[in-house]
Structures are given as structure tokens and as C-alpha cells.
Amino acid sequence: LRDFLLVYNRMTELCFRHCVCNLNYRLLTGREESCLDSCAARLVRANHRLMGAYVGLVPALLQRRAAEHGAPAASPDPGTGPATV
């Protein structure tokens, strides 16, 4: 949960700094809103790609560690992986 919140907060900060340039109004302009939507969508897609690559590498890393320590490799539990956004 902590990792998820860190990623979410970082994404919010990045998109806000990139898209919101006028703080004189309470509501977002249409341009700011569409910029925020596309910025968040890009970061979510990038996060999904990274997590997909991570999930693909975990079994090989576990096997390598098990071989180094002489213990049998344990298969990862898919429900205990890192949080994705």
C-alpha cells in the first residue's frame, strides 16, 4: 500500500507540474484537464509495462538466488507482488 501511495503521489505531482500553469482559477481549464488525463494515462501505461517486465524477471531471479544459496527455488506467489497503478 505504501508503494502504491508513493507512486500515486509522484504521478500526481509530475502531471500537476507539467499541466497546470495558471493557479488564478479554482477549476481546471479544458486544456489543463485534457493534459492531466493524457499525462496520467501515459504514466499508468508505463507503470504497467514496468510491472509486466518485473513479473517476467522474478522467476529467473529467484532461481538464480536459490542456485547461489544451494536451496530449491520457490515459485513466487502472484498475489504478493508489488502494487501497480
Phi and psi in degrees as a GROMACS rama.xvg file:
@    title "Ramachandran Plot"
@    xaxis  label "Phi"
@    yaxis  label "Psi"
@TYPE xy
-62.7911  -44.5051  ARG-2
-62.4719  -41.4093  ASP-3
-59.6526  -46.0033  PHE-4
-65.7332  -36.8758  LEU-5
-63.5905  -45.0576  LEU-6
-63.7426  -44.9538  VAL-7
-61.0185  -45.8841  TYR-8
-64.9453  -40.0456  ASN-9
-65.5389  -42.1766  ARG-10
-62.6026  -44.2346  MET-11
-60.3506  -45.1856  THR-12
-63.669  -46.0878  GLU-13
-61.1444  -48.0471  LEU-14
-67.5211  -38.4987  CYS-15
-62.7545  -47.7947  PHE-16
-63.3143  -33.8298  ARG-17
-76.7526  -36.6349  HIS-18
-104.441  -31.8011  CYS-19
-96.9151  114.629  VAL-20
-116.923  -8.36079  CYS-21
-129.018  112.655  ASN-22
-99.3757  17.8876  LEU-23
-82.0785  -10.8463  ASN-24
-123.193  148.162  TYR-25
-70.0374  -39.7055  ARG-26
-95.7519  156.398  LEU-27
-76.7215  148.544  LEU-28
-77.9404  165.531  THR-29
-60.2432  -39.6154  GLY-30
-64.4988  -43.7312  ARG-31
-64.1233  -41.7213  GLU-32
-63.9519  -44.1643  GLU-33
-68.1229  -35.8568  SER-34
-62.4796  -44.8108  CYS-35
-63.8478  -41.0961  LEU-36
-60.9791  -47.4731  ASP-37
-70.1749  -36.2377  SER-38
-62.928  -48.2497  CYS-39
-63.5442  -41.4037  ALA-40
-62.9266  -41.2628  ALA-41
-61.6905  -45.2835  ARG-42
-68.5872  -36.0755  LEU-43
-65.8761  -44.2424  VAL-44
-61.5778  -42.5251  ARG-45
-63.055  -41.4868  ALA-46
-63.3816  -42.1466  ASN-47
-63.2561  -39.8547  HIS-48
-64.2834  -43.4234  ARG-49
-62.8958  -43.2358  LEU-50
-67.0788  -35.3135  MET-51
-63.3114  -42.6317  GLY-52
-65.3673  -40.6611  ALA-53
-61.7683  -46.9608  TYR-54
-62.4762  -34.6549  VAL-55
-69.6335  -27.8571  GLY-56
-89.5524  -21.5395  LEU-57
-58.1151  -47.8479  VAL-58
-58.5406  -40.8372  PRO-59
-65.456  -40.3091  ALA-60
-64.7642  -41.1995  LEU-61
-65.199  -40.0721  LEU-62
-65.0389  -40.6123  GLN-63
-64.5139  -43.559  ARG-64
-64.0908  -41.4409  ARG-65
-63.4122  -40.2699  ALA-66
-65.6096  -37.8251  ALA-67
-66.6958  -34.6497  GLU-68
-97.733  -2.17719  HIS-69
73.8071  18.611  GLY-70
-107.18  154.137  ALA-71
-65.8003  144.866  PRO-72
-73.1071  134.315  ALA-73
-98.0489  138.816  ALA-74
-79.9194  139.515  SER-75
-70.4795  146.99  PRO-76
-84.6647  118.09  ASP-77
-62.3869  -20.8574  PRO-78
-84.0794  -4.40784  GLY-79
-110.694  16.3687  THR-80
-74.2007  178.498  GLY-81
-68.5042  155.395  PRO-82
-72.514  142.809  ALA-83
-117.593  156.467  THR-84
